């Protein structure tokens, strides 16, 4: 491709190799972080006294010499303005170290000028875009740094370079003399400094790394891979190392878009050996290998070989030459981020006299020295990396950076992302971006995202977001579509999509997902939409108990919630449960009420089915109530390990839910033979939260301990369920003292039937049957038969175990066989020991943890003798 300046460039070049002009813009405009140098001649008008032709020659010579210096330092000579020059460092391409380059070029330009000259340097963001609808030709840098650089130049004296604080902050090590505040036309007071010398200063981390490099390469041969993310200061470190390297060095510059590998290699060979023939003389190469090497340097046309043969020949030719180096040589390979496969293989191969220091963003070989951190603003730090990419890859990276916030999750859906990029960019190499260390797993690095968003103008970014929104709309992905619509500034459409997503999430029973969607919709929505959205947002919160219901909102108009509120009996809620899914608060309340009613209706299995786990964000008391009720149902069904898992730690709740939790724990400890633990936990909870139901549970524990607490009894009488349990505890106490507990046991049964409390009902029946067993065996047998039928029918597994054992015991005393009653797996130690003794075996469990109940059962067994323990054959 031929540039306007006349230079012919290779096809892959993006910038002219002579003047640096862009050879095809990727974006119609873009933001750049630049250092602007404004150079002008002092009192140039006096030269016109000698005539126009003479003045022209004087000005032309001085300006051309200054432009040559600027280009040599990596600057882009943007404009000749009368007797001045506008030079950009960082646009249209960046090479790194822009502030240092600009200051160094400015000092040399004014000091070597044949006419009195001065310069100003300023840094910052500019817009790189054509003015006048492109009629002026190439793009122009527009922004504060351009104006400020010109103002600084006008303030300077001959042979003086002035700069401002931002440039000095970006170029540590520059020696400058503060001149204080100066008035700049149109800009107000500006802090100005006179530049005296330009040096690069490393931070403490950089100094330590430099010392390591110097130590490593103090003696050759040595090998090291300098690795770090873009913008981490690797190039600064290399430049400082090369300033005082004691060995012969060959620098292999980056193979950029305008400098292909063969050009770079030839430059390195000429630098080290003068002529290519001197390199060829190092090894006795065959004609074929010599041809391959000359081709790799761009000196011969491509040999008529297949690709594999050609690559192998090039590799063998270079190996032959490098293995015969006559003296130690250090090869410094800069910016080797996506090396040619042949070059990568050669760098990994050790040669006797070749030392290698390679700079890359990802490890190429070992050992490595890693550099971390961003050493400049993202755009300034990453511009060189972005500008060095091929056009399609650069465009893809910019698109990725701009669209990153609205892209699908990293897990999955990579196909959609690849298709979207193909639509926006066309064909590009994702592998190249990975090798360059600018993406990871197909996703841009955070600093790459920052740089891309800073570089791409707002209008272009919005256009990409609009195209991405259309892409995701066609695929039915409203979430991604809404994200891109918001970024594109289309708030109404984004709010519409977010509202649909929020409503869908809410209908599916996930108001916690709907709430942030409504928040986003409210932020994006136009004012007329916000009232309706606000009511839906408030009602979504109300469905989790996080807010009051909104007047006139969707909740107030839902007939399901109306039916929930008007339900007369808890079991009337069962048909409503599927429709209450969008309302986790009401669903949890309904399930708790329905499960409680089913339990009181002697249907523990059905109650457990209904008692689904509540939404994790409903109020804590409801979740604690659920844990307690489920644990109680599991104990009723003999599943104690599962129950104990629910009762390990108590989350926060209110007085009622915490009381239920503690009372259920006391019951668990009692039924699993841990009476001391039940007393300890119950007393600690009761001291903190006195409550009638907890008093009843604690009273049961003390009664099994052999002590009846009157204070707990009086407190228990204040609770309907507590009263029944308290009366049952008093009956056990009377029995223990040798009194007839029958009236009290019957009263407990009446209370249990009145409230329909299966737990107290079964305990009272079992207790009455046990009491009557030695005194009225027939009545005890009838009760055991009824208890067996009742618990088997209703599924109360724990009480069924007691009923089977009691029935077996009574039948065994009458000489009947009982194997059919003993064929079950006991849930707790008490029933396990009882079963063992009925089977003619000694109890294997220690029943001391059951208190008086365990002692009473053992004592009763001993008093009845051993005869009834043997199964009749």
N, C-alpha and C positions, 0 to 999 in steps of 0.2 A: 504494500500500500504506500503510495507516494503522498508525502505531506505537502502542505501549502508552501513550506520553505524550500521544497525541492528535494528533500531527503527521501530516498527509497527505503522502505522498511519491510521486514519479513511479514508474511501474511498474518501471523499470530499477534503482531504488535498492536497494543492499544494506545501507546504514546510514541511520538516521534523520537527516534534515537538521537536526533540532532538538537531540536529545539524544545522537546518535551510537550508539544501541543497534543491534545487528545485527538485520536484518529477516528472517533466515532463515539458519541456520548451515549451512555446507557440510560441516563435520566435526562429529561428536558431541563431540569434544574436540580441542584442538590446543595445541601449545606456542607461547608468545609471548615475545618479548624486550621487557620493559616497564621503564619507570621508574615506581615507585609513590610517590605522595604521600599521606602520612597527616597530616591537619590536625586539631587538636583545641583546644578552648577550655580556658583555665586556670581552675581553681577555679570551674567553672560551678555547682557545687552550692550556692554561697552565694546564688545568685539565687532559690532556692526559699524563702528566708526571706520574700520579698515575696509569696509565694503561687504556686500552680501555674500559673495563667493568665498572670500577669505574667512568670514565668520562661520559660514556653513562647514568649511573644512575643519576649523578648530572644534566646533561643537560635535560634528560627526565623529571625529577621532576620539574625543574624550568619552562620548556616550557609548561608542562601540567597544572601547576598552573596558568601561565599567560593566557593560552587558556581558562581555566575555568572562569577567571575574564572577559575576553573579551566576552564570550558567555553570561555571566550574565548581561552584559551591552547591549545586543542585537546585538553584532557583529557576523559576519560570519568568522570563522577561515578558511581562504582560502588555505594557504600553510604553511607548516613547511619547512623552508629553512636553513638547517644546524643548526646554533645556533640562528636562528631568526624565527619570525612568521609574516605572512602577514594577516591582519584582515581587512575585508570590512564592512563598515556600509552603507547600502543602496543597496547592491547586495548580493545574488540574490533577496532579498526582502528588503523593507524599513519598518521601524517601526515608523519613525518620530524622530525629534531631533537628526539626524545623527551626525552633528558636535559636539554637546555637549556630546553625548554618546561616540564618539571616543576619545575626549580629556579626559573625565572622566575615561574611561577604561585605557587609556595610563598612566595617573598619578597613578592609583591604581596598574597597572601591574608593573611599575618600583619601586614603593615604597614598595610593598609587596614581590618582588622577592627575593628568597633565594640566588641568585647570582647577582653580579652587572649587571644592565641592563639599557637600554636607549630606547627612542622611538621617532619617528617623525610622524606627522599627517599632511596630505594635503588633499584638497578637490577639486572636479571638475568632469567633465564628463569623463567617460571611456566607452570603448566598451566591453560588456560582451558577449564573443563568444569563441568557441573552437579554439585552435591553432592546427596546424598540421593535418588539415582535420578531427579533432575530435579524432585522435588516442590517444591523451593524456587523454581522458576521459571527465571530466566535463569542463564547460567553464572556461575561464580565463579573468581577468580584464586587459585590455590593455589601457594605456593612461598616460598622463603627471603626474596625481596625484600619480600613483603607483611609478614612478621613483623618484618624488620629496620627497615622504614620506621616501623612502629608503635613499636618500641623507641627509635628515634632521636627520635621526637616526644616521648616521655615524658622523655627526657634533656634536652630543650631548655628554655631559659628563655622567658618571654613575648617575643613578637616576634622569635624566633630560629628559624632554619632550619638543621638539622644534616643532613649527608650523609656518605657513606662513599667509599672510594678508587675503587671501580669506576665510580660515577657521575661523579666528577671526571675520571677517565681518558677517559671517553667524551665529555666536554664541555670540550675545551680552550678556554681563554679565561675560564673561570669563576674569579672571585677568591674564595678561601676561606682561612680561618685554621685551621691544624691545632690540635686540642685534645688530641691524644695518644690513648692507649688508654682506653676506657671499658667497664665491665662491662655487657653487655646480657643481660637475663634469658633463660636458655635457650640463648644463643648464645655465651657466653664473652666474651672481650675483643675489642672492635671499635675500629678506628681511626676517629676521628670528626673532622670538620671543620665549622666554622661558615661558612655561605655569606654573602658580603658583597655581591657584584655578579655579574651574569650577562652575559657577552659571548661572541661567537663569535670564535675565533682561527683564522686560516688557517695552514696549514703554509707553508714557503718556496715550494713549487710553487704553492699557492693564491694567495699574495701576488703572485707573478709574473703569474699569470693575471688577477688583479684589476687590476693595473696596466695590462695589455693592454686589458682592457675599458674602463677609464677613459680610456685614450688613444684607443681606437677611437670611443667615443661622446662624446668631449670636444667634438666639433663635429658637428652634424647637417646633412644626413641621413647615416645610416650603417646598415649591415645586417650581422648576424653570427648564425651558427647555433652555439650552444654544445652540443657533442656529447660524450657519454661513456656508458659502461655504467652499469647501475643500481648505486647505492651509491658512486659515484665522487666525490660532493661537489658536483655542479653546483648544487643548490638552495642550499647554504651560500654558494657563490660569488655567486649571483644576489642573495641577501638582503644580503650585504655591499655589493654594488654599488648596490643600491637605497637603502641607508642614506644615501648621500651623492651621489645623482645630481643634477646641476644643472639638469636639464631637466624639463618636464612629462612625467609617466609615467602610462601606463595599464597595469595588470597584468591579464593574462588568465590566471586560475587554471586549474588542470587541470580538464578536463571529466570528472569522476569518475562512478562509478555513481550517486551521489546528486545530481549537478549536471550536467544535460544541457547541450549546447552553447548552446541558446537562453537558458538561465538564466545561464550564464557570460557570454555576450555582453551580455545586458541589464545585468548588474552592472557590466561594464566601461564600457558606454555611460553609465550613470548616474554612474559615478565621474568620467568625463571631461567630460560635457556637461550633467549635471544631469537633463535630461529628453530623452526620445527625440525630441520635436518639434524641439529645438535641433539634433540631428543631421540630421534630415530637411531642415531649412532650409538646410543647406550646399550642397545641389544641387537643381536643378530637375528632380525625378523625375516621370515619368509616373505616373498613378494605379496602373497595373499594377506598376511597379517599387516604388512606395511601399508597396503591399500586400505584395509579396514581402519587402521589408526588415522590415516590421512583423511578418510571420509568422516570420521568422528570429529575432526577438527574443521570440517567444512572446506577442505582443500581439494576434494575429489567428488565426482558424482557418485551416486549410490551404485555399488557393485550389483551385478545381476544375480544375487543370491536370495534365498528365502530368508524370512525374518529371523528364524531361530539360528540359522548358520551365520548370518551377519552379526547378530548379538554375541554369539560365542566367539567369533573372530575378533570383534572389538575388545571383548573382555580379556582374551588371551594376549592380544597385542599390548594392552595397557599393563597387564601383569608382567609381561616380559620386560617392558621398559622400567617399571617402578621397582622391580626386584634388582635392577642393575644400577640404581642411583649411585653415583660415585662418592657422595658425601651426605651427611644428615640434612634433611629438608623438612620444614614444618609446613603442612598444608592446612590452612584455615578456610573452612567451607562455611560461608555466611548464609543464613536464611535457607537452610537446606530442609525445607518442610515437606516437599513432595518430590524426593529425588528420583531421577531416572533409575530404573532397576539395575542397569549395569553399574552406574555410579554407586548405588547403595551396596552392591555386592563387593565392589573394589574397596570401599571404605571399611568394610567389615573384615577384609583380608589383611593380616599383618605383613608389612614389608620391612626388611632389615634397616633401611635408612629413612623411611618415611614415617613421620609423626603426624597425627591427625587431631585437629580440634574442630569439631563440627557443631554448628549451631542449628537446633531444630526445636519444634514445639512438642514433638513426641520422640521417645527414645528410638535411636537407630541402632545403637550398639552399646556395649558396656565397656568401661564404667561410665556413669553419668554424673553430672553436676547439675542440680536443679535450682532454678531461680523462680521465685514466687512474687505475686503482687503486681498491681497496676501502678506504674510510675508516673502517669500523667492522666489528664481527663480522657475518658474512653475514646472519644472521637479522634483526638490528637494521637493517642497511643496506637489505635488500630487502623488508622488511615493507610499506613504503608502496607499492612497485611491485606486490606481490602483492595487497594489499588494494584497489588501484584497478582491478583487472581485473573484468570481468563474471564472474558465478558459474561458468559452464561453463568459461571460459578459465582461471580460477584453479584450478579442480579439475583440469583437464587438465595444467596446469603442475606442480602438486604430484605428480600421478601420474607424469609424466615424470621429475621429479627423484628420486622414491623408487625407481622401477624402472630408472633409467638404467644401473646396473651390470649388470643382467640382460637388457638389451634386445639385439636382434640387431645385427650389424655395421652401421655407417652406410652402407656400400656395399651397396645392394640391400635387399630384404626390407622396403621402406618400407610395402608394402601390409599386411603382417602387423602392423606397429606401428600403422598407422592403424586397423585392425580391432580391435586390442586396446584402443586408447583409446576407440573407440566403445562397446565393451562396458562399460568401467569408468566412462566419463564421459557418454556420449551425444553429442549434437551440440555442436560447438564450432568456433570459427574459428582454425585453425592460422595463417592469414594475420595475424590480430590479434596473436598472440604474436610473430610475426616482426617486425611493425611496431613492437611495443612494445620490441623489442631484448632480449627475454628468451629467445628461441631463435635458433638459427642453422642453417639447413638442416633444420629440424624437430627439432633436438636442443637440449636446454636448455644454457645457458651453465654453466660450472663453478660460479660463485658462486650461480647459481640452484639448482643441485643441492644445494649445501651448505645453502642456506636452506630448501629444501623438506624435506630430511631432518631438519633441526633443528625445523621447525615441526610436521611430522606425527607424532603419537604412535606408539609402537612397535606397539601393537595394530592400529591402522589400517594401518600400513605392512605388517605381516605379512599382513593380510587381502588387501591388494592383490597382494602377492607370491603368495599362494595362488591367487588368481583368475588371475594371469598364468601360473602353473605349469600350471593346468588347461588354459588356452588353448593353450600350446605342446605339452602332452601330446597334445591332440586333433590337432595338426598334425605329430606325430612328431618334434618338435625336442627331443631329450633334453637337449642342451646348455643351451638357454635354460631348459628346465623345471628342470634341476638347479640352475642359478644362483638361480632364484626360490625353489625349495624350501629352499635353504640360508638365504636371507634370511628365509624364513618360519619358520625354526627347525625344519624337518622334516628332521633330519639323516639318518635312516635311508633315507628315500625318495630324498634327494639323492645319498647314497652309492651306492645301487643304480643310479640313472641314470648317474652318473659312471663307475661300474665297467663298465657296458655300453658306454659310449662309449670307455673306455680299451681294453677287449678288442677292440672293432671296429677302432680305430686300430692296435692291435698286429697283428691278423690281416692288415691291409692293408699291413703292412711299415713302419709309422711308430711304432715304440716311443717316439721322441722326443716324439710327441704324446700317447702313452699315459701317459708318466711324470708330467707335471703333472696329468693327470686323476686318476691314482691318488693323487697327493699331496692333491688336493682331497677325494677320496673318503675318504682316511684321516682328514683333519681333520674331516669331517662325520660319519663312521661311528660307530655305537655300539661300545663295547668288544668285544663278542663277534665283530664282523666284522673287527676290525683285524688279527688274525693271518693270515687267508687273504688279505686285501688286501695286507698287508705282503709276503707271499711273491710275489704277482703283481707288485707294485711292484719288488721286488728282481730278479726274473727279467726284467722289461722293461729294467731298467738293464743286466743281464748280457748281454742281446741286443745291446747297443751296446758291450760291453766296459767298462762303467762300474762294475760290481760283480761279486762272485762269485755263482754260481748258488745259489739258495735250496734248502736240503735239503727235499725233499718238495714243491717248487713245480711249476708247470705244465711247466717245461722238462724236469725230470727224468722226466716221465711222457709226453713226446712221442716216439712211435716214429720220427719223421723225424730228430730229433736223434740218436737212438740209431743209426739207419742211417748218418748222417753220420760218427759217431765210429768205426763199425765198417768203413767202406769200405776195401777192400784196395788199390784202384787209383784214381788221381785221376779216370779216366774213368767210374768207377762213380758219381761224384757228379753226372753230367749229368742223370740222371732225377730227382734230388732237388731240383734248383735251383728249380723253381716252388714247391715246398712249403717251401723255406727262407726265403721272403719275410718271415715274421714275425721272423726272426733275422738282422738285417743283418750281424752279426759273422761268423756261420758262413757266410752266403751269400757274403760277400766272400772269405772263406778258400777256400770251395769253388770259386768262379769263378776265383780266381787259380791254384789247383792244377789245375783242369780245363783252363784256357787254356794253362798251361805244358805240360801233357801233350799237348794238341792240337798245340802248336807243335813239340814234339819228335817228334810223329807226322807232321810235314810238312803240317800243315793250318792255315796262318796265318790264312786267311779265317775259318774256323770258330772259331779261337781268339779272333779279334777280336769275333765275334758273341757269344761266351760272356762276354767280358770287359766286362760292363756296369759303368757307373760305380758305385762303392760308395756306401753311405749316407754323407752328409757328417759324421756323428758317430761313425763307427767309428774305432778307434785310428789315429793319424796314420801309423804304419809301414805299415799295410795300404794306406792311400790313396797313400802314396809308392811302394809296390811296384806298385800298379796303374798309376800314371803311367809308371813306368819300363818295365813290361812292354808297355803299350799303345804307348808311343813306339817300342819295338823292333819290335813287329809292324807299325806304320805304316811304319817304314823298310824292313822286309822287303817291304812292298807298294808301295814307291816314293812314299809320301805324306810327304815330308820337312817340308813347311810345317806340317802338323798335328802331326807329332812334335815339331818345335821349339817349338810353342806349349805343349806339355805340359812341356817341359824348361826353361822360362824361369827360374822361381824355384823353389828347393828348400824345401818345407815341412819341418817337424821330423819326425824319424823315429828309428829305432834304427840301429845300426851296419850291419846287413845291408841294410836298405832304402835307407839313404843311399849305401852302396857301389854298389848296383845303379843308383841314380840317376846318380851321378857317372860310372860306367863307360858307361852309355847315352849320356850327354852327350859323352864322349870319342869314342864311335863315331859320333855325329851329326856332330861336327866333322871327323872323318877322312873320312867318306864325302861330305861336302859341300865338301871342299877347304879346310879351315881348320886345317891342321896346327899352326901356332903357337898358335892358340886351344886346340886339344886338349891340347897340352903344358902350357900355362899352367893351364888348369882342372884337368887330371889331376894335375899336381904339387901344386897347392894343396890338392886334396882328399886326396891320398895322404899329404901331410905331417900332415894333421889326423886322418885315419882310415886307417892302413895296413891293407890287406886283399889277399888273394891275387887275387881277381877283378879288383879295381881295378889291381893290379900288372900283370896280364895285358893289360888294355886300354891302360895307359900304356906297356907294353913294345912293343905294336904301333905306337904313335905314335913312340916313339924309333927303332924299326927303320926306319920310313919316313923318318925324319930322317937315317938313315945311321949310327946308333949303336946298338949292342946293349948293354943294361944287364944285366949278370950278376946283380946284386942283385934286380932286378925278376923275372928269369927264375926264380931260386930261390924267391922268394916265390910266383910264379904256379903252380909245381909243387905247391903245397900245396892247391890247389883243383881239383876234377875238371874243370870246364869251363875253368878257368884253365890247367891243364896242356896241354890240346889247343891252346889259343890261343898259349901260350908256345912249344910245339913248332913251330907254324906260323910264329911270328915268327923263331925260330932258323933255320928253313928259308929264309925270305926273306933273312936275314942271310948264310947260306952262299951263296945264289945271288948276292947282291950282291958277295961276295968272289971269285966265280968258281968256287966249288965246286959239286958236284952236290947239289942239294937234294932229289933224288927220294926217298931213304930217309926223310928227315924229313917230307916231304909225305905219304908213305904212312903213316907213324906217326901224323901228325895226322888222316888219314882214319880209321885204326883207332880212335883215341880218340873221334872224332866219332861213329862208328857205335856204339861201345860205350855211350856216354852218349846217343846220338841227339841230337846238337847240330847242327841244320841250318845254323846260321850258320858254324861252323867247317868243316862238311862241304862246303858250297858254295865257301867261300873256298879250301879245300885243293884241290878239284877244278879250280877256275878257275886257281889258281896252277900246278898240275901241267900243265894243258893249255897255258898260256902258256909254260911252260919247255920243253915238248916241241915246241912249234910250229916253231922253226927247226931242231931236231935230229931229230925223228921226226914229220913231218907227219901220217902215217897214224894213229899213236897219238893225236896231238893232235886229229885230226879225229874219231876215235871217241869220245874224251872229250868233245869239244864237242857231238857229237850226243847223247850220253847226258845231258850237263848241260842241253842245250836241252830234251830230253824231260822230264827230272826237274823242272826249274823251271817249265816250262809246266804240267805236271800238278799240281804242288803249289801254284802261285800265288805263289812267292817272286819278286816282280816285279823287284826290283833285280838279283838274280842272273840272272834271265831276260834282262835287258838285256845283261849281260856275255856270257851264253851266245850270244845272237843275234849280237852283234858279233864274238865269237871265231869263231863258225861262218861268218859272212859273210866274215871276213878269210881264213880257210883256203880257202873256196870261190872267192873272188876270185883268189887266187894260182893256182888251177887253171883260171882263165879262165871260170868259170861266172857266171851272173847272180845277183845277190843282192838285187834290189829288195824281194822279199818279206820279207827279214830286216831291212831297214832302215826299214820303215814303222811306226815307233812314236815316241812322244814321250819323250825321255830324262828321267830323274829328276834327274840331277846333272851337274855340269860335265864330269866325266871321260868319261862315256858320250856326252855331247853332242859333245865334241870328237872322240872316236873315230868316232862316226857321221858327222860332217862329213867327216873325212878319207877314210873308206871311200866316201863319196859323191862323191869327187873335189874336195872343197873344202878350203880351209885351215881349221884349227880356230879357232873364234872365241873360245874361252875360255882364260884363263891357267891352266895346270895346275901352277903353282909351289906352290900350296897343298896339293897332294897329295904333296909331298916326293919321295922317290926313286921312288915309283910313277909319278907324273906324268912325271918326267924319264926314267924307263926306257921308258915307252910312247912318248914323243916320240922318244927316241933310237932305239928299235927301228924306228919308222916311217921315220926318216931313213936308217937303215942298209939298209932293204929297198928303198929307191928309190921312184920315183913310179909305176912301171908298174902295180903292183897296185892303185893307188888309183883307177884309171879303170874305170868300168863298161863292159863290152863290149856293143856294140850287137848 
